[in-house]
Amino acid sequence: MTQDWFATARTLSEALPYLQRYAGAIVVIKFGGHAMGDAAEMASFARDVVLMRQVGVNPVIVHGGGPMINHLLARLNITSDFVRGKRVTDAATMEVVEMVLSGGVNKGIVQAIQAEGGRAVGLSGKDGGMVICTPDDPDLGLVGRPDVVDPALLHHLFTGGFIPVIAPLGMGRAGETYNINGDTFAGAIAAALRADRLLLLTDVAGVKDDSGAVVTQLTPDTVRKLTDDGVIAGGMIPKTETALAAIEGGVRAVVILDGRAPNACLLELFTDHGAGSIIRDAPPQS
């Protein structure tokens, strides 16, 4: 038992440089996948987020909710089609999407964070005119892409010590509501905040090479080459595209990591080991 306490103390001591490094930093976390539906993993995630805020990090949580939306649509006998992997969103579907994302899912995450001692505020991109959208694709209906992102409300929440939890919805210039891909939304928020890190939590360990091994360090050029070669494919492509757009928009680095792994966010931020695949510009040559 004494050895366990010594190990804990040593871990805290080794974390000090990272705690100092991230004091005051903004970290945007896209939360989704299996962990959202598991009470124990939700509580673990919430505890990690509260710890981050306690040591001076400003975390922002962006969440999805696809399985919950599918479940309610099925209960209401509303057919939901997909085009090129994106949900076609008509007015009836949009009503359900907003109900689920801004309602049960968003407030569930807020409650989990507050149960661990944090102070969280549930929002969507519609609040405070945060995210103004343009239509993504005419075939998709009310699916938007962020056009203008105003982070002023988020900075006010940071000052008050609050943790923003944001549903990926936005408004059009005529006041209409748009559904936005969660990864795309998180990348746009991170870019507007000039975040130090964007963490994309998924159900895979990270970006893999052609042998199936996780690549821990990537540059945008490497990502483009792996995509051109067909190594990055399928569902990983939207995530790496989000990463590249975020870095181009001013985010210091993007990490794609397995949200099912215990304390994944803490491992990435506060240890030398890190977690998943980090994508950032190569340092200038001396």
C-alpha positions, 0 to 999 in steps of 0.5 A: 500500500505504501508503494502505491502512495509513493507511485502516486506522489511520483506521478504527480511530481512528474506531471508538474512540468506539464501542469505548468505548460498547460496552465491557462491553455484552451483545450477543445475536446470532441466527446463521442463514441462508446464512452457517451453511452457508458455511465462509468466512462462518462463519470471518468471523463467528467472527473478528468475534465474537472481536474483539467479545470482545477489545474488551470486548463480551460476545457471546452466540450463539444459532443455528438449524439448520433445513436441517441438521435437514431433511437428517438427517430425510430421511436417516432417512426421518422425515417432518417436517410444518409448521403455520403455518410451524413444525415439528411435533415428535414424539418421533422428530423431537425426537431428531433436532433435539436431535442436530443442534442441540446436536451438529454445529451447536453444536459447529461454531460453537464450533470456528470461534470457537476457531479464531480465538482465542476461548474458546467454550462450547456450550450449550442452554437445558436447561443450568443450567435456563436456559430453562423452557418451556410448550407453544407449540401442541398441534398442534405437539407438542414445540415450546415457548415460553420461560416462565422464563429464568435468565441466571445461567450466562451471567453466570458465563461472561462473568466467565470470558471465555467466549463462550456459543453456545446451541442453542434448546432448553429444558425443560418443568417435567416434564423434557421437551425442547422445540424453540424457534423460534430468533428467539423464543429469542434474544429471550427470552435478550436480554430476560433479560440486559437486552442492549444489542443483539439482532442478528437475522442474516437473508438480507435487508438489513432491514425494507423499506418499500412501495417496497422500500427498507430502513428504517434507523430504526424505532420499535415504533409504526412497526413495528406500523403497517407490519405493519397496512398489510401492508408487513411481511409473511411471514417478516419478521413473526416477526422484528419480533414478536421485536424488539417483545417483546425491547424490551418485555422491556428490550432497548435496541435490536434490529437486523435485518440481512443476515448475508451482508454482510461484517463485518455485526456490526462495521459495526452496532456500531462504525461510524456507518453501521450495518447493516440496520434498527434498532428502538428506542423513540423518545427522549423529547421535550424 
